Amino acid sequence: MAVLSKLRLADGPAAAPAPAPASTLAAQVRGARKVFDGKAVLDGFDLAIGQGEFIALLGKSGSGKTTLLRMLAGLDDVDSGSVLVAERRTVVFQEPRLVQSKRVIDNVLLGLDLSQRQSALSALEEVGLASHADAWPATLSGGEAQRVALARALLRAPQLLMLDEPFAALDALTRIKMQALVAQLCRRHRPAVLLVTHDVDEAIQLADRVLVLSGGRTILDERIALDHPRQRGAHEFDQLRARLLRTLGVTEAA
């Protein structure tokens, strides 16, 4: 059962729906508002993430995607509203954020007791890097470094795993391999997942639900009913892709 911890509550009642039972949720945001330089990046935003649910978050730059992720990670407060999040939560960022002076195994164990070394080795084995445990980060490719970051996140057995454009800096082939790896690991470990991405195909490929943000609010919240594996070029896939692109203000011709 997920235990939701309170990160920030407004001083008054938020104009938001009644909360769902905490036992069914990994995170709940109600009436969240966040202002930077006089501009509301999130404005009365609501979101509930169920246990084991994979949500992809789409939106133009500045629509509030990363701000939401930072609030759920406890890195930013909301100005008003409430944010409740499962106690065990981890983030994989666009950059792997490895400590160059530590070997791979020590990067996976960062902040944890050395008694968990065997668990860290198992996590590296899951991402295909058991043989790189004693390697230095500088010797890794971009995809390998991101797999180390993923192993580090999964070792903490998160109830909520947040992915902030984790494949954006990778080449196309490595990106496809990493998407398949994330799908496989999430099916195995069943954390709730929030993926921030600009890639519509990636969102459809991986997520149970796709949200589109604009002006600090959700303008589309759609559950994906397609069976796995989802094939790019299939009629239903392409229909959903076109609809999401239109919502983002992008035409196929563009």
KAQUI-V733667 format. One record per run of one state. SS is the DSSP state (~ for helix, > for strand, _ for the rest). FROM is the first residue (numbers start at 1). TO is the last residue. Records with the same first field share a line. If there is no record, write none. Layout:
SS = FROM-TO / FROM-TO
//
This chain:
_ = 1-3 / 9-21 / 37-38 / 51-53 / 60-64 / 73-79 / 87-88 / 93-102 / 109-113 / 127-129 / 133-135 / 140-141 / 156-159 / 165-171 / 190-191 / 197-199 / 207-208 / 215-216 / 224-234 / 248-254
> = 4-8 / 25-36 / 39-50 / 54-59 / 80-86 / 89-92 / 103-103 / 136-136 / 160-164 / 192-196 / 209-214 / 217-223
~ = 22-24 / 65-72 / 104-108 / 114-126 / 130-132 / 137-139 / 142-155 / 172-189 / 200-206 / 235-247
//
